[in-house]
Amino acid sequence: MHTMPDYGKKMTRNQVLVIDDDIELCGLLTDYLSREGFILTSVHDGERGRDEALAVNYDLIVLDVMLPGIDGFEVLRKIRKE
């Protein structure tokens, strides 16, 4: 007997980290995605983004590549290393 997966129970937390120095864009993403049930956290530089990504188990990370401090590629390398 084949049963269909229950996708409604799969995404219970919906926590998203946005690492981007464009504060207006972060605000827009927060406005739109919070209406859909996502919980957004935004940080605006590479070091804080790396620290936040390693401190919390986010479901999704949106990462800009051009950041002040360390760039997005270096942030990603450090996150993957951990």
C-alpha positions as CSV (number, residue, x, y, z in Angstrom):
1,M,0.0,0.0,0.0
2,H,1.4,3.4,-1.0
3,T,0.6,6.4,1.0
4,M,1.2,10.1,0.1
5,P,3.7,12.0,2.2
6,D,2.2,14.6,4.6
7,Y,4.0,17.8,3.4
8,G,2.0,19.9,5.7
9,K,3.9,18.6,8.7
10,K,7.3,18.7,7.1
11,M,7.9,22.5,7.4
12,T,7.0,23.3,11.0
13,R,9.7,25.9,11.8
14,N,10.2,27.8,8.6
15,Q,13.2,29.8,10.0
16,V,15.1,31.8,7.4
17,L,18.4,33.7,7.8
18,V,19.0,36.5,5.4
19,I,22.6,37.7,5.2
20,D,22.6,40.8,3.1
21,D,23.8,44.4,3.5
22,D,20.8,45.8,1.7
23,I,18.6,46.7,4.7
24,E,15.6,47.7,2.4
25,L,15.7,44.3,0.7
26,C,15.8,42.5,4.0
27,G,12.8,44.5,5.1
28,L,10.9,43.6,2.0
29,L,11.7,39.9,2.4
30,T,10.6,40.0,6.0
31,D,7.3,41.7,5.1
32,Y,6.4,39.3,2.3
33,L,7.7,36.0,3.8
34,S,6.4,36.6,7.3
35,R,2.9,36.7,5.8
36,E,3.5,33.2,4.5
37,G,4.5,31.9,7.9
38,F,8.3,32.2,7.7
39,I,10.3,33.6,10.6
40,L,13.1,35.8,9.3
41,T,16.3,36.9,10.9
42,S,18.5,39.5,9.0
43,V,22.1,40.4,9.5
44,H,24.0,42.8,7.4
45,D,27.7,41.8,7.4
46,G,29.6,38.6,6.8
47,E,31.0,38.0,10.3
48,R,27.7,38.4,12.0
49,G,26.1,36.2,9.3
50,R,28.6,33.4,9.8
51,D,28.1,33.6,13.6
52,E,24.3,33.6,13.4
53,A,24.3,30.7,10.9
54,L,26.4,28.6,13.2
55,A,24.4,29.5,16.3
56,V,20.9,28.6,15.1
57,N,19.8,25.6,12.9
58,Y,18.0,27.6,10.1
59,D,15.9,25.9,7.5
60,L,17.1,28.2,4.8
61,I,19.9,30.8,4.4
62,V,19.7,33.5,1.8
63,L,23.3,34.8,1.3
64,D,24.5,37.8,-0.6
65,V,28.0,37.4,-2.1
66,M,29.1,41.0,-1.8
67,L,29.1,41.8,1.9
68,P,31.1,44.1,4.1
69,G,33.8,42.3,6.1
70,I,34.1,38.8,4.7
71,D,32.3,38.1,1.5
72,G,29.5,35.7,1.0
73,F,31.7,33.0,-0.5
74,E,34.0,33.0,2.5
75,V,30.9,32.9,4.8
76,L,29.6,29.9,2.9
77,R,33.0,28.2,3.2
78,K,33.1,28.7,7.0
79,I,29.5,27.5,7.4
80,R,30.2,24.4,5.4
81,K,33.4,23.7,7.4
82,E,31.5,23.7,10.6
